[in-house]
Amino acid sequence: MSSATLPVSSVGHGHLHSSTVWGAIPLLPRNAALAFLHGYRATISHTYGDVCKYYPSCSAYAVGAVQQHGAVKGAALAAARLARCHPWAVGGIDDVRPHPRFAHELTRHGFVVPPGKD
């Protein structure tokens, strides 16, 4: 997936380091959900075109929500966003609130990895 299709806040420069592989295991559900969302955005989302009233689009919002809050809470936030998206919605900018204690790094493709040891 091209990082150009994600908001700037949803991509980073992190890498999975060999010293942090074991720390990445708890992030597997989050990254599995992100892989599903990337697949959706690369295939199905393009058939709809640019029809979202909100920025970022609902699928990009879901990516940000899962990155920041995990698979379960991120999915709930994305479902709430989808419920707000209807023909009578005003729309506008609706960013995901960042997690106050987000302690991970994002890769250039938007996956979540533990912070690297400097």
C-alpha positions, 0 to 999 in steps of 0.5 A: 500500500502506498503511504501517499493514500494515508494521512501523514499522521498514520505513517512513520519511519519506524523499523522492526529491530531484531532486539524488539521482535519479542515486544512485537508479539502483543502488536500482532492483532493490531497489525493483522487488523491493519493488514486487513484494512490495507487490503480493503483500501487497496481493492474495495475502497477504490471502487467507491471513489471519493465519496466520503464527506469526512477527512480522512476517509472512513477507511483511513480513519479506521487505520488511524484508530487501530494504530492508536488504540488497538484492534478492539477499541480501534474497530469500535471507533471506526464503527462509530465513525461509520454510524456518523457517515450518512447522507445528511451528515455535515462532514468535515475534518474528523481526525482520530484522537491520539492515544495519550500514552502511544509508545510505539512507532509506525512504519512507512506502510502504517504498521505498528512496531515497538520503539527501537532501542537507540 
